[in-house]
Amino acid sequence: MIALPSPRGEISEHLLCALTQPVHALLAAHASSPPDPLSDEDLHLALYLCYELHYRGLPGVADEWEWEPSLLALRRQLEACFESALHAGVPRPALPASPEEMDLALRAVGEADDSPSLSRHLERQATLEHVLEFVAHRSAYQLKEADPHSWALPRLHGPPKAALVQIQADEYGNGVADRMHASLFADTMRALGLDARYGTYVDRLPGATLATVNLMSLFGLHRRWRGAIVGHLALFETQSAVPNRRYANALRRLGYDERATAFFDEHVMADAIHESIATVDLAGGLARQQPELTRDILFGAAALVELNGRLARHILTAWERGATSLRAALPAQPAAA
């Protein structure tokens, strides 16, 4: 991240003020539950910053903050608020008749999604400004694509672990740095004239966007949520191929070539292959191996649907009003040559 973002409320201000100083015990801060904990700006910026200490760190912030007990105590308060809202707001999917039917249960979760289709809007009618905003939203995750799900690797064993390794190897370019999906997304950003440096647009991203990334970090960083992060990834892979084809079509409609579309084209092919591995071998394998995690696997998938749906509605509602879906509009970019 090239610079720390601006605070969005009492908790993020308290945290940012502390992080710019040498490591010390944070003064106790009461993270009261906001009206909408699934998209609150202050809560999700603070939680995003806490989690970022476990990824690439924060500029000017000492690495020792990562495991400072008082910071972890604050993070736990934020997580408790987030988790409580997830339990209250995410519908509980029906359990499969047997672990062998986990793939069918996951597909049912996806089919029950009644959110508006952001990918269809982008493919058919989005302006260049809309596409650029969409890419900025996605940068919060795609520039570290696969990393949140990789936290699950040491928590699995046997066939489910082998299935996850197979998926993640593709995500990381099978050992070729330029083919890593995060690298391909950075190439897309550069082709569109956007700043591809890690964390550039965090200040512009609304709480609803940060929440979708925080969900993955929450599930990935806690062993007790290993079933949920598996379910999240399984449905993520299942729902990926068609939207990515539409995103690529949107860019082609606007005059962009393969430099901009390569990331999305790659996902059309890769995720079609990953779908069966993720639902049958990974999620299904984990359910067969540890049946007590079946409910969590489906909860992770349902939470993905809920938060992605909320974000899609936020973005499309803003565009229907003629407003930016970001906290601040992006600088104007030239059209494709």
Secondary structure, 3 states (H helix, E strand, C coil): CCCCCCCCCHHHHHHHHHHCCCCCCCCCCCCCCCCCCCCCHHHHHHHHHHHHCCCCCCCCCCHHHHHCHHHHHHHHHHHHHHHHHHHHHCCCCCCCCCHHHHHHHHHHHHHCCCCCCHHHHHHHCCCHHHHHHHHHHHHHHHCCCCHHHHCCHHHCCCHHHHHHHHHHHHHCHHHCHHHCHHHHHHHHHHHCCCCCCCCCCHHHCCHHHHHHHHHHHHHHHCHHHHHHHHHHHHHHHHCCHHHHHHHHHHHHHCCCCHHHHHHHHHHHHHHHHHHHHHHHHHHHHHHHHCHHHHHHHHHHHHHHHHHHHHHHHHHHHHHHCCCCCCCCCCCCCCCCC
